[in-house]
């Protein structure tokens, strides 16, 4: 297997996917950063339904850093994330903390190839698609892969953690 590339870019995320033998496609895009509804603009730039493009968010559940992946057209439900991980309380991590934990910059945080494997939860809506898109580890690059491969590579649980 391996990468089908529409645009190049090697990142820890793409290295992790390639090393695992996962089929994926890279999709570069150009969108102005700092704009409102950035995720929706990325989906539009790629010509992808917003429900198929997932943002990677870092939260803290009972003091344990945790990855939550939800469609860009939704928001992370912190109570649902806590419940999905067996926790009681969740809050969003500070941007600096998220960057330090993952090794990626905000706006380019990938669930793949992070500095250390964090507990992860993928919104269950992902299972309704053959492939989904997540950050490939830098701004301007998305990786498309099967949800089952994302779950396998991240050790993620599937749970309803998105608010629409």
Backbone as CSV, one residue per row, in Angstrom:
resi,resn,N_x,N_y,N_z,CA_x,CA_y,CA_z,C_x,C_y,C_z
1,UNK,0.849,-1.174,0.000,0.000,0.000,0.000,0.886,1.225,0.000
2,UNK,0.352,2.380,0.393,1.158,3.578,0.442,0.344,4.776,0.060
3,UNK,1.071,5.839,-0.162,0.421,7.117,-0.400,0.068,7.311,-1.859
4,UNK,-1.077,7.845,-2.084,-1.446,8.400,-3.370,-1.417,9.894,-3.139
5,UNK,-0.561,10.587,-3.849,-0.336,11.991,-3.527,-0.895,12.916,-4.590
6,UNK,-1.706,13.842,-4.153,-2.095,14.941,-5.012,-1.159,16.108,-4.760
7,UNK,-0.478,16.076,-3.632,0.472,17.116,-3.273,1.425,16.531,-2.263
8,UNK,2.690,16.919,-2.341,3.714,16.326,-1.486,3.700,16.878,-0.082
9,UNK,4.509,16.261,0.729,4.682,16.741,2.084,4.920,15.602,3.034
10,UNK,6.122,15.572,3.586,6.406,14.537,4.570,6.354,15.172,5.953
11,UNK,5.554,14.589,6.810,5.395,15.043,8.186,5.414,13.800,9.072
12,UNK,5.536,13.961,10.382,5.433,12.773,11.243,4.132,11.985,11.007
13,UNK,3.053,12.674,10.657,1.774,12.004,10.395,1.855,11.138,9.150
14,UNK,2.417,11.665,8.075,2.499,10.893,6.841,3.503,9.752,6.981
15,UNK,4.571,9.981,7.722,5.559,8.920,7.980,4.894,7.789,8.763
16,UNK,4.106,8.138,9.793,3.430,7.118,10.602,2.455,6.303,9.756
17,UNK,1.694,6.969,8.897,0.727,6.265,8.050,1.441,5.360,7.050
18,UNK,2.510,5.867,6.440,3.255,5.065,5.465,3.913,3.866,6.138
19,UNK,4.502,4.085,7.305,5.173,3.008,8.037,4.193,1.898,8.413
20,UNK,2.937,2.294,8.699,1.906,1.320,9.066,1.303,0.633,7.840
21,UNK,1.687,1.063,6.648,1.161,0.451,5.434,-0.254,0.847,5.105
22,UNK,-0.669,1.999,5.598,-2.032,2.477,5.391,-2.136,3.220,4.053
23,UNK,-3.185,2.944,3.318,-3.449,3.677,2.081,-3.986,5.062,2.438
24,UNK,-3.378,6.076,1.850,-3.842,7.437,2.105,-3.553,8.321,0.907
25,UNK,-4.237,9.447,0.864,-4.015,10.451,-0.161,-3.769,11.779,0.533
26,UNK,-2.763,12.495,0.066,-2.490,13.830,0.609,-3.177,14.873,-0.260
27,UNK,-3.732,15.883,0.408,-4.444,16.949,-0.283,-3.937,18.304,0.211
28,UNK,-3.118,18.988,-0.593,-2.697,20.338,-0.207,-3.835,21.332,-0.474
29,UNK,-3.812,22.416,0.229,-4.819,23.461,0.031,-4.226,24.797,0.436
30,UNK,-4.870,25.839,-0.027,-4.488,27.190,0.377,-5.725,27.887,0.910
31,UNK,-5.647,28.280,2.159,-6.709,29.035,2.805,-6.021,30.028,3.726
32,UNK,-6.542,31.218,3.765,-5.975,32.241,4.643,-6.225,31.858,6.101
33,UNK,-5.153,31.836,6.889,-5.288,31.504,8.305,-5.835,32.699,9.062
34,UNK,-6.513,32.429,10.158,-7.084,33.487,10.969,-8.444,33.945,10.479
35,UNK,-9.000,33.255,9.489,-10.322,33.614,8.991,-11.381,32.914,9.838
36,UNK,-12.571,33.450,9.815,-13.674,32.803,10.526,-14.014,31.484,9.849
37,UNK,-14.397,30.503,10.646,-14.833,29.199,10.170,-13.793,28.566,9.251
38,UNK,-12.568,28.506,9.752,-11.427,27.998,8.994,-11.674,26.585,8.455
39,UNK,-12.199,25.695,9.275,-12.443,24.326,8.839,-13.391,24.257,7.653
40,UNK,-14.428,25.068,7.667,-15.368,25.088,6.550,-14.685,25.589,5.281
41,UNK,-13.796,26.546,5.420,-13.074,27.074,4.259,-12.116,26.016,3.693
42,UNK,-11.503,25.228,4.573,-10.635,24.139,4.109,-11.473,23.117,3.345
43,UNK,-12.613,22.727,3.906,-13.487,21.766,3.233,-13.898,22.291,1.859
44,UNK,-14.264,23.565,1.802,-14.662,24.165,0.527,-13.491,24.184,-0.456
45,UNK,-12.286,24.514,0.034,-11.106,24.564,-0.839,-10.795,23.192,-1.424
46,UNK,-11.067,22.142,-0.657,-10.807,20.778,-1.116,-11.996,20.163,-1.865
47,UNK,-13.145,20.839,-1.827,-14.341,20.304,-2.462,-14.885,19.082,-1.741
48,UNK,-14.774,19.101,-0.403,-15.162,17.967,0.436,-16.321,18.388,1.338
49,UNK,-17.245,17.474,1.570,-18.339,17.758,2.501,-17.750,18.033,3.885
50,UNK,-18.261,19.027,4.551,-17.752,19.430,5.872,-17.866,18.309,6.901
51,UNK,-18.806,17.406,6.707,-18.975,16.278,7.621,-17.831,15.266,7.509
52,UNK,-17.082,15.306,6.403,-15.969,14.355,6.172,-14.614,14.911,6.589
53,UNK,-14.549,16.189,6.890,-13.288,16.822,7.296,-13.311,16.967,8.815
54,UNK,-12.357,16.316,9.483,-12.347,16.272,10.939,-11.227,17.131,11.502
55,UNK,-11.571,17.904,12.517,-10.553,18.688,13.219,-10.062,17.887,14.415
56,UNK,-8.798,18.082,14.734,-8.155,17.388,15.842,-7.988,18.378,16.981
57,UNK,-8.649,18.111,18.087,-8.627,19.011,19.236,-8.003,18.302,20.433
58,UNK,-7.266,19.066,21.218,-6.648,18.506,22.415,-7.396,19.042,23.627
59,UNK,-7.913,18.125,24.407,-8.633,18.464,25.635,-7.901,17.807,26.800
60,UNK,-8.312,18.171,27.990,-7.774,17.552,29.195,-8.952,16.942,29.940
61,UNK,-8.935,15.614,30.072,-10.001,14.891,30.768,-9.422,14.412,32.092
62,UNK,-9.956,14.930,33.180,-9.460,14.576,34.516,-7.932,14.640,34.562
63,UNK,-7.390,15.707,34.041,-5.943,16.001,34.012,-5.144,15.135,33.047
64,UNK,-5.810,14.338,32.209,-5.133,13.510,31.199,-5.356,14.130,29.814
65,UNK,-4.289,14.554,29.122,-4.460,15.072,27.763,-5.118,14.021,26.876
66,UNK,-6.084,14.463,26.081,-6.889,13.555,25.271,-7.174,14.200,23.921
67,UNK,-7.155,13.400,22.872,-7.453,13.872,21.527,-8.927,13.641,21.235
68,UNK,-9.588,14.666,20.733,-10.959,14.548,20.250,-10.996,14.930,18.782
69,UNK,-11.608,14.105,17.961,-11.698,14.377,16.524,-13.163,14.467,16.137
70,UNK,-13.559,15.649,15.650,-14.949,15.903,15.296,-15.017,16.607,13.939
71,UNK,-16.144,16.476,13.232,-16.276,17.170,11.950,-16.139,18.683,12.132
72,UNK,-15.602,19.343,11.106,-15.421,20.794,11.198,-16.750,21.531,11.260
73,UNK,-17.842,20.871,10.867,-19.155,21.507,10.921,-19.786,21.372,12.302
74,UNK,-19.075,20.760,13.239,-19.580,20.579,14.592,-18.602,21.113,15.617
75,UNK,-18.908,20.855,16.862,-18.052,21.272,17.977,-17.837,20.072,18.884
76,UNK,-16.754,20.093,19.605,-16.454,19.018,20.552,-17.330,19.177,21.789
77,UNK,-18.063,18.131,22.122,-18.879,18.102,23.328,-17.990,17.560,24.453
78,UNK,-17.536,18.454,25.320,-16.580,18.076,26.362,-17.155,17.055,27.342
79,UNK,-18.429,17.170,27.670,-19.046,16.182,28.564,-19.061,14.804,27.914
80,UNK,-19.373,14.759,26.623,-19.405,13.484,25.912,-18.002,12.899,25.793
81,UNK,-16.996,13.753,25.588,-15.619,13.274,25.523,-15.203,12.671,26.858
82,UNK,-15.521,13.359,27.937,-15.192,12.828,29.264,-15.870,11.482,29.478
83,UNK,-17.143,11.391,29.134,-17.874,10.130,29.311,-17.268,9.018,28.462
84,UNK,-16.858,9.344,27.234,-16.308,8.339,26.327,-14.981,7.774,26.821
85,UNK,-14.278,8.536,27.645,-12.983,8.079,28.155,-13.067,7.622,29.609
86,UNK,-14.278,7.594,30.154,-14.449,7.171,31.535,-14.102,8.252,32.539
87,UNK,-14.017,9.485,32.068,-13.680,10.605,32.936,-14.906,11.339,33.440
88,UNK,-14.638,12.327,34.278,-15.731,13.109,34.847,-15.799,14.512,34.267
89,UNK,-14.638,15.145,34.089,-14.615,16.539,33.619,-13.614,16.694,32.497
90,UNK,-13.952,17.566,31.564,-13.033,17.858,30.463,-13.018,19.356,30.207
91,UNK,-11.870,19.817,29.750,-11.709,21.216,29.336,-10.750,21.224,28.160
92,UNK,-10.810,22.266,27.383,-9.887,22.382,26.262,-8.494,22.688,26.791
93,UNK,-7.480,22.121,26.159,-6.090,22.419,26.498,-5.728,23.785,25.919
94,UNK,-4.820,24.462,26.575,-4.288,25.716,26.033,-3.532,25.394,24.746
95,UNK,-3.483,26.354,23.824,-2.811,26.148,22.541,-1.353,25.726,22.727
96,UNK,-0.667,26.391,23.639,0.748,26.062,23.866,0.909,24.633,24.372
97,UNK,-0.003,24.203,25.223,0.035,22.840,25.751,-0.213,21.843,24.631
98,UNK,-1.193,22.125,23.783,-1.504,21.234,22.663,-0.295,21.100,21.736
99,UNK,0.374,22.203,21.467,1.542,22.173,20.586,2.695,21.383,21.222
100,UNK,2.921,21.602,22.495,3.997,20.894,23.200,3.732,19.394,23.242
101,UNK,2.494,19.002,23.513,2.153,17.581,23.621,2.216,16.844,22.288
102,UNK,1.785,17.524,21.224,1.658,16.847,19.930,2.862,17.025,19.017
103,UNK,3.592,18.114,19.187,4.687,18.422,18.276,4.225,19.143,17.023
104,UNK,2.969,19.508,16.982,2.400,20.219,15.833,1.948,21.609,16.258
105,UNK,1.795,22.511,15.277,1.272,23.841,15.568,-0.246,23.828,15.422
106,UNK,-0.906,24.664,16.204,-2.365,24.787,16.123,-2.726,25.151,14.684
107,UNK,-3.743,24.500,14.169,-4.131,24.671,12.778,-3.531,23.584,11.900
108,UNK,-2.601,22.816,12.469,-1.974,21.723,11.739,-1.778,20.499,12.614
109,UNK,-2.535,20.434,13.720,-2.395,19.285,14.628,-3.048,18.059,13.995
110,UNK,-2.242,17.028,13.840,-2.729,15.769,13.288,-2.922,14.775,14.427
111,UNK,-3.890,13.877,14.290,-4.021,12.812,15.286,-2.946,11.741,15.100
112,UNK,-2.242,11.778,13.976,-1.216,10.785,13.643,0.177,11.351,13.917
113,UNK,1.084,10.493,14.360,2.479,10.882,14.496,2.760,11.909,15.578
114,UNK,1.941,11.931,16.600,2.170,12.872,17.703,3.382,12.441,18.523
115,UNK,3.926,13.380,19.276,5.120,13.096,20.092,4.932,11.870,20.971
116,UNK,3.769,11.776,21.590,3.436,10.575,22.355,1.972,10.276,22.100
117,UNK,1.644,8.997,22.162,0.266,8.590,21.893,-0.618,8.996,23.060
118,UNK,-1.601,9.801,22.756,-2.570,10.254,23.753,-3.852,9.453,23.585
119,UNK,-4.630,9.302,24.656,-5.958,8.704,24.489,-6.716,9.513,23.428
120,UNK,-7.469,8.839,22.594,-8.142,9.512,21.488,-9.556,8.985,21.311
121,UNK,-10.433,9.895,20.866,-11.812,9.531,20.558,-12.181,10.188,19.229
122,UNK,-12.705,9.391,18.331,-13.170,9.854,17.026,-14.689,9.863,17.050
123,UNK,-15.279,10.974,16.605,-16.741,11.021,16.572,-17.264,9.885,15.701
124,UNK,-18.288,9.215,16.211,-18.829,8.024,15.546,-19.357,8.299,14.138
125,UNK,-19.620,9.557,13.807,-20.112,9.879,12.463,-19.087,9.503,11.394
126,UNK,-17.814,9.416,11.762,-16.764,9.060,10.803,-17.006,7.692,10.190
127,UNK,-17.617,6.797,10.943,-17.823,5.435,10.454,-18.824,5.370,9.301
128,UNK,-19.515,6.454,9.024,-20.463,6.496,7.920,-19.825,6.815,6.574
129,UNK,-18.503,6.996,6.551,-17.804,7.356,5.320,-16.736,6.316,4.985
130,UNK,-16.482,6.140,3.697,-15.391,5.257,3.273,-14.050,5.856,3.667
131,UNK,-13.912,7.182,3.473,-12.701,7.887,3.863,-13.077,9.211,4.516
132,UNK,-12.176,9.690,5.370,-12.333,11.002,5.991,-11.008,11.739,5.862
133,UNK,-11.035,13.021,6.179,-9.865,13.875,6.087,-9.507,14.398,7.470
134,UNK,-8.211,14.372,7.797,-7.687,14.992,9.017,-6.407,15.717,8.629
135,UNK,-5.937,16.566,9.502,-4.685,17.273,9.223,-3.553,16.266,9.032
136,UNK,-2.694,16.565,8.065,-1.527,15.719,7.810,-0.311,16.205,8.591
137,UNK,-0.515,17.159,9.483,0.577,17.575,10.351,1.169,18.926,10.055
138,UNK,0.581,19.632,9.125,0.980,21.022,8.906,-0.172,21.761,8.252
139,UNK,-0.181,23.048,8.464,-1.209,23.870,7.831,-1.051,23.748,6.325
140,UNK,-2.163,23.608,5.655,-2.136,23.512,4.199,-2.041,22.099,3.653
141,UNK,-2.191,21.081,4.522,-2.112,19.705,4.047,-3.044,18.811,4.863
142,UNK,-3.915,18.108,4.154,-4.826,17.140,4.768,-4.469,15.744,4.274
143,UNK,-4.754,14.752,5.107,-4.563,13.353,4.734,-5.939,12.684,4.720
144,UNK,-6.220,11.981,3.651,-7.481,11.249,3.503,-7.193,9.770,3.718
145,UNK,-7.938,9.160,4.616,-7.755,7.746,4.915,-9.056,7.151,5.431
146,UNK,-9.100,5.843,5.495,-10.287,5.155,5.997,-10.406,5.383,7.500
147,UNK,-11.621,5.606,7.997,-11.803,5.794,9.445,-11.245,4.621,10.258
148,UNK,-11.404,3.405,9.757,-10.899,2.229,10.490,-9.377,2.292,10.630
149,UNK,-8.697,2.796,9.607,-7.241,2.941,9.691,-6.862,4.010,10.705
150,UNK,-7.614,5.105,10.722,-7.352,6.160,11.707,-7.540,5.624,13.123
151,UNK,-8.592,4.866,13.340,-8.852,4.264,14.651,-7.704,3.324,15.040
152,UNK,-7.284,2.510,14.095,-6.214,1.547,14.374,-4.902,2.259,14.704
153,UNK,-4.556,3.277,13.935,-3.279,3.962,14.129,-3.231,4.822,15.387
154,UNK,-4.376,5.326,15.814,-4.411,6.204,16.992,-4.885,5.491,18.245
155,UNK,-5.446,4.291,18.083,-6.037,3.597,19.226,-7.310,4.270,19.696
156,UNK,-7.937,5.028,18.817,-9.119,5.814,19.184,-10.344,4.943,19.439
157,UNK,-11.173,5.439,20.328,-12.513,4.884,20.529,-13.454,5.644,19.597
158,UNK,-14.533,5.019,19.195,-15.592,5.687,18.430,-16.716,6.007,19.412
159,UNK,-17.143,7.263,19.441,-18.213,7.662,20.351,-18.856,8.949,19.828
160,UNK,-20.092,9.237,20.242,-20.765,10.466,19.817,-20.235,11.657,20.639
161,UNK,-19.190,12.318,20.138,-18.574,13.421,20.893,-18.740,14.779,20.206
162,UNK,-19.479,14.809,19.092,-19.669,16.074,18.379,-21.050,16.652,18.668
163,UNK,-21.077,17.953,18.828,-22.331,18.708,18.866,-22.503,19.313,17.496
164,UNK,-23.694,19.219,16.977,-23.932,19.786,15.636,-24.547,21.149,15.756
